[in-house]
Amino acid sequence: MLSVHWRLAELWTIGRQRELTVDEQSEMSACMHYNAIFARKLSSLYNLSLVASMSNDMEWQHEICKQIEKLESQGNLHLDFRK
């Protein structure tokens, strides 16, 4: 989870209690924009990994998986709510 996700959750919670200020609305929009970019990059890598798997190119898939792991670990926190 990225720090932007923590801030987005915080702003959403504040927004449930009161109307966000103009600055908070702007910050929330920026967080959502960054999240969309992050999700798009990750989704693209997942799709490329699938293509590599379907074409049996294990070396390429391994390279893509390294990129996925790097992107996913940016937040340095992985919460597993299934436990």
RAWO-V966442 format. One record per residue. N is the residue number from 1. RES is the residue in one letter. NEAR is the number of other ideal C-beta (glycine too) atoms within 8 Angstrom. Layout:
n = {N | N}
res = {RES | RES}
near = {NEAR | NEAR}
This chain:
n = {1 | 2 | 3 | 4 | 5 | 6 | 7 | 8 | 9 | 10 | 11 | 12 | 13 | 14 | 15 | 16 | 17 | 18 | 19 | 20 | 21 | 22 | 23 | 24 | 25 | 26 | 27 | 28 | 29 | 30 | 31 | 32 | 33 | 34 | 35 | 36 | 37 | 38 | 39 | 40 | 41 | 42 | 43 | 44 | 45 | 46 | 47 | 48 | 49 | 50 | 51 | 52 | 53 | 54 | 55 | 56 | 57 | 58 | 59 | 60 | 61 | 62 | 63 | 64 | 65 | 66 | 67 | 68 | 69 | 70 | 71 | 72 | 73 | 74 | 75 | 76 | 77 | 78 | 79 | 80 | 81 | 82 | 83}
res = {M | L | S | V | H | W | R | L | A | E | L | W | T | I | G | R | Q | R | E | L | T | V | D | E | Q | S | E | M | S | A | C | M | H | Y | N | A | I | F | A | R | K | L | S | S | L | Y | N | L | S | L | V | A | S | M | S | N | D | M | E | W | Q | H | E | I | C | K | Q | I | E | K | L | E | S | Q | G | N | L | H | L | D | F | R | K}
near = {7 | 9 | 6 | 10 | 11 | 9 | 10 | 12 | 8 | 8 | 13 | 9 | 8 | 10 | 11 | 5 | 5 | 5 | 4 | 10 | 6 | 6 | 6 | 11 | 9 | 8 | 10 | 13 | 8 | 8 | 13 | 9 | 8 | 9 | 12 | 8 | 8 | 11 | 8 | 8 | 9 | 11 | 8 | 8 | 12 | 9 | 8 | 9 | 12 | 8 | 8 | 12 | 8 | 6 | 7 | 5 | 7 | 7 | 6 | 9 | 11 | 8 | 8 | 12 | 9 | 8 | 9 | 12 | 8 | 8 | 11 | 9 | 8 | 7 | 10 | 4 | 5 | 7 | 5 | 5 | 4 | 3 | 3}
